[in-house]
Amino acid sequence: MEKLIFCLMLCACNLAIAQNSEATQDLVQLKLLAEDFLKQQTLSYPGLIDISTTQIDRRLKLPACDNPRPFLPSGSRIVGKVNVGIRCTTPKPWSIYLAAQIKVSGDYYVTAKQISQGQAILPTDILKVSGELSTLPAGAITNPEQVVGKSLSNSLASGSIVRLDAIKTTPIIQQGQSVKIISAGPGFQVTTDGVALNSAHEGQVARAKTISGQVLSGVAKLAGSIEINY
């Protein structure tokens, strides 16, 4: 009986040692992995990028992973406050999430004075200012070439952030203008003259009537043409 008890105690001791010696994941490595992943995701952003992630609770014991892979939850916007996940599949599956803060600092443009609807924007009408781009509304202008020479679709007060959706765009095809209708398919291309029945921007659907009276629909292209692919 004493030998049996001794064996059981020895087995339990060995089991405890094995459990305690099981390799655990380096949490600092995971933090660095998440930050490097976010840096790669923001390479195309203008300005200076500052990325910080929260510390992982040191009490967390994760089995060592052969190849931890970072990811972003579906629909995530990679700016401001975000969550980045890290997933493991082998040898034991697990996943965790880290809170991160992404700040983008750079130049953007505001109006130097009030600009009326339809007025063409001059270089002196806008001012360059610096700030955190991640807090700006979508479409904020970061390059003056995006707006200089173009007109506004609505009036802007002095000091307003200039946005792309405030710029009035001109359709590349105007209703009533003469157009070229290009019908193309495998091994053929036919060009027909016609008259546009609606105005359309590049990539939008445009309708036109041919000289014979046939009405065709296609995609508006530059140089006032309508392309139909078969």
HELIX and SHEET records of a PDB file:
HELIX    1   1 GLU A    2  ASN A   20  1                                  19    
HELIX    2   2 LEU A   27  GLN A   41  1                                  15    
HELIX    3   3 PRO A  123  ASP A  125  5                                   3    
HELIX    4   4 LEU A  133  THR A  135  5                                   3    
HELIX    5   5 PRO A  144  GLN A  146  5                                   3    
HELIX    6   6 LEU A  164  ALA A  166  5                                   3    
SHEET    1   A 4 LEU A  48  THR A  53  0                                        
SHEET    2   A 4 TRP A  94  THR A 111 -1                                        
SHEET    3   A 4 GLY A  80  CYS A  88 -1                                        
SHEET    4   A 4 ARG A  69  PHE A  71 -1                                        
SHEET    1   B 3 LEU A  48  THR A  53  0                                        
SHEET    2   B 3 TRP A  94  THR A 111 -1                                        
SHEET    3   B 3 ILE A 126  GLU A 132 -1                                        
SHEET    1   C 2 SER A 151  LEU A 152  0                                        
SHEET    2   C 2 ILE A 167  LYS A 168 -1                                        
SHEET    1   D 6 SER A 178  GLY A 185  0                                        
SHEET    2   D 6 PHE A 188  ALA A 196 -1                                        
SHEET    3   D 6 VAL A 205  THR A 210 -1                                        
SHEET    4   D 6 VAL A 215  LYS A 221 -1                                        
SHEET    5   D 6 SER A 225  ASN A 229 -1                                        
SHEET    6   D 6 SER A 178  GLY A 185  1                                        
END                                                                             
